[in-house]
Amino acid sequence: MDEAGLREFLKSRGYTEERLTAALQAVGEMEAWLAGRNKDVAAATTGDLREYLAELVREGKNTEERLLDLARTMWHLRRNELYIYFASMFGGRNIYASIAARLEEIAGTERKNAVFAGIETPPLGSPTEAYPPVTRLLMQRLDEHLTPAEVRRVLTWNHHGIPAAAFAKHREWFAEKQSIEEFLKKVHAEAVAELEEHAREGIVWYEQEITPEVVAFVRANQEILSAVRDGDRLYMTKIPYAPARYLRETDPRLKRYYACHCPLAREAILDQRVDVPPEWCYCSAGFEKLMLDTVLEAPTEIEVLESALKGDARCRFAMRISPEAR
């Protein structure tokens, strides 16, 4: 591995010398582990990574700092598949805690404690299969202690903790446009342009590997990464989690698996022994409506129309806005 290049990259991310030393040690230990299996980082598979993370969990070395260092190394080396695995692992880690906080706000401490009694987040670095049983139990408890309306209020929230500042450019675009329709076209065009750049550079976009085929797929449907207005509703379709694989896949179950973004539920699509209720997808709905809630400066109602957990090949939502909205 080009240690000098990695060192410079990590320094550009604000690493101190102490943190840099620890990161390089963590990378060296992973390299040594792979070498013992006649592999290197360039040849490592997701399966290798899962085995290595399992060992770190057993040894108590699965710290967030170490795993972030390894994730950033995979980004630097353009090991996109391995980086995406890390990104997915971190992406869902705080959802349970956020739901607990939202539940306490809506239903009180007593019911929050009743729902979460005995529910524990799997250790960081656990395989993705460890999460759906926890999610299923959480949904069962929510159904036991809350009304259906309360469950939706708890789930339909900004559980990823995305700040309003993340949508500053969207607020500027909204102020510039004469109508919501023009604004949504602008949002879609800018998103497509961003995907085109990532496809050219071979850079992961959030947790997605972008190909020219993915760009064409998104360009052809304004509902993806934006929305389409029809009266007092805005319709949105989520970009598949693994869009390149999704577009190539013909098996219906695997297509649903590649569509699903949720690391806390996705494996249930392949494992029929674990049934995560599709109502869980209102957590995704909360994410989908966040940008528009921010620019409209008002919370909006949203409905899950289709989802991979319901058996659909895509995840699609309808968001209700005022008929008088410009």
QUIGI-V499796 format. One record per backbone hydrogen bond with DSSP energy under -1.0 kcal/mol. CO is the residue of the C=O (numbers start at 1). NH is the residue of the N-H. Records with the same first field share a line. If there is no record, write none. Layout:
CO=NH, NH
This chain:
1=3
2=6
3=7
4=8
5=9
6=10
7=11
8=12
10=15
11=14
16=20
17=21
18=22
19=23
20=24
21=25
22=26
23=27
24=28
25=29
26=30
27=31
28=32
29=33
30=34
31=35
32=36
34=37, 39
35=38
45=49
46=50
47=51
48=52
49=53
50=54
51=55
52=56
53=57
54=58
55=59
56=61
57=60
61=63
63=67
64=68
65=69
66=70
67=71
68=72
69=73
70=74
71=75
72=76
73=77
74=79
75=78
78=80
79=83
80=84
81=85
82=86
83=87
84=88
85=89
86=90
87=91
88=92
90=93
92=95
94=98
95=99
96=100
97=101
98=102
99=103
100=104
101=105
102=106
103=107
104=108
108=112
109=113
110=114
111=115
112=116
116=119
123=126
127=130
128=131
131=135
132=136
133=137
134=138
135=139
136=140
137=141
138=142
139=143
140=144
141=145
142=146
147=151
148=152
149=153
150=154
151=155
152=156
155=157
157=159
158=161
163=166
164=167
165=168
167=171
168=172
169=173
170=174
171=175
172=176
173=177
179=183
180=184
181=185
182=186
183=187
184=188
185=189
186=190
187=191
188=192
189=193
190=194
191=195
192=196
193=197
194=198
195=199
196=200
197=201
198=202, 203
205=208
208=205
211=215
212=216
213=217
214=218
215=219
216=220
218=221
221=224
223=237
228=235
230=233
232=321
233=230
234=319
235=228
236=317
242=246
243=247
244=248
245=249
251=255
252=256
253=257
254=258
255=259
256=260
258=242
262=265, 266
265=268
266=269
267=271
271=274
277=280
278=281
279=282
280=283
281=285
282=286
283=287
284=288
285=289
289=293
290=294
291=295
292=296
293=298
301=320
303=318
306=316
307=312
315=238
316=305, 306
317=236
318=303
319=234
322=325
